[in-house]
Amino acid sequence: MKLPRFISKIIPNYEVIDLKEWISKGYVEIFIKKDDNQPKSTCSRCGHELGNSHGKYRMKLQTMPILNLKAYILVWREKRFCPNCKKVRSEALDFVCSESPHMTKEYAWWLGRWCEIAPVSRTAEFTGHKEMTMWRLDFARMRRMFQHYKIPSIKRISVDEVYARKQKYYRKESRDKRFFTVISDLDSGRAVWVSESRSKEALDEFYHILGPERCGDIEVVAADQHDAFKASTEEHCPNATFVWDRFHIMQTFEKAVNEDRAWMSTHLCRGEMKRLTRGKFKQLFLKKSERRNKTEIRHINDVLKDNEHFAYLELIKEGMFQIYDSKDEFEARDKFVEMGEWIRQGKYFYELQKWWKNFDKGWSTFANWFEYRVSSSLSEGINNVIKTVKKRAYGYRNMAYFKLKILQVCGFLNSKYIDSSF
């Protein structure tokens, strides 16, 4: 029987000598041998030219399916003495996968693509391989791709931390070391680097990899109010402007507002007023007045007309929104000072007083927001994707694999951006 052309030319420089079909078992076997004009054999470890022959053995490699049948390639592989290694080594075969000697490169690439878009367990179930085999293949493939990974050109970045693990590595381990610091590019919308812990050293690692020249190209860094990120940025990026993220600032502000509301509701309110200001309606007191519906407006008016302390609380909350609506930092500063007066007149705003003093100390950093109106909302979105990846795998024990997986799913460490044919 004449072999089809796509089978006879299945591997360059190799000749197909036989084809066995096992239709009832669902696979075919393709037997190949070297062409006579093949160059001399080289070592599979060091690439040096091999010497005398020391026998051979038959390899069986799984390759891409043919017409819904599993396909295997069978070839004799020579064992020769390597003068460089001083050992007997197997010859190098171009079509054999570097991660596993039991499959071809094209089949390993196909499995790797599946691991990029689906969980390893589902890929193993679909392809019929063991989960551990697929995990090792995916891990080795990502490590090999990481050797060719280059951080793209960046000018505006977002920095945030994400919770990585619960288990402690030792008894007195700092909680900061159980986080990952994720650096994202605001222009491309993808993660560019992941460091362990959320300390200053984690961001220092990223800046050291970039180098002084590329650090000088960074214009703006958006992050939360974590002092370690600011200290690292000021040390390595002299031209960068550090901007506090609006989401995190509003989060701390709303926490202070809610705690003072809860205290006043418990100690100053009785009867119907206590019912209208209880915790069930806490989001209503944090909501911007323009976004309230008619029922919510009526509810707030009933509270404000009978209690001046909640009237001050409403003014303070609206003042914070007006600060972000200001045209420049000078207009925002006037409104911030006015907020401080309202807080002092309220008498019972203990948490808001602490918040105002701390925020006043960092006003110079907050003022950068009016120059670069950026936030780390991108990092929050990427954190949600990371949490989904973590839940999909029921958690990760190997943190090196987890970091590479984040770059694969949320960054540039995948076949879409890196050629995996090396």
Secondary structure, DSSP 8 states (H G I E B T S, - for coil): ----HHHHTSSTTEEEEEEEEETTTTEEEEEEEE-TT----BBTTT--B--SEEEEEEEEEEEEEETTEEEEEEEEEEEEEETTTTEEEEB--TTB-SS-TTBBHHHHHHHHHHHHHS-HHHHHHHHT--HHHHHHHHHHHHHHHHTT------SEEEEEEEE--SS-SSTT--GGGGEEEEEEETTTTEEEEEEESSSHHHHHHHHHHH-HHHHTT--EEEE-S-HHHHHHHHHH-TT-EEEE-HHHHHHHHHHHHHHHHHHHHHHT--THHHHHTSGGGHHHHHS-GGG--HHHHHHHHHHHTT-HHHHHHHHHHHHHHHHHT-SSHHHHHHHHHHHHHHHHHHS--HHHHHHHHHHHHTHHHHGGGGTS---SHHHHHHHHHHHHHHHHTT--S-HHHHHHHHHHHHSS-STTTS----
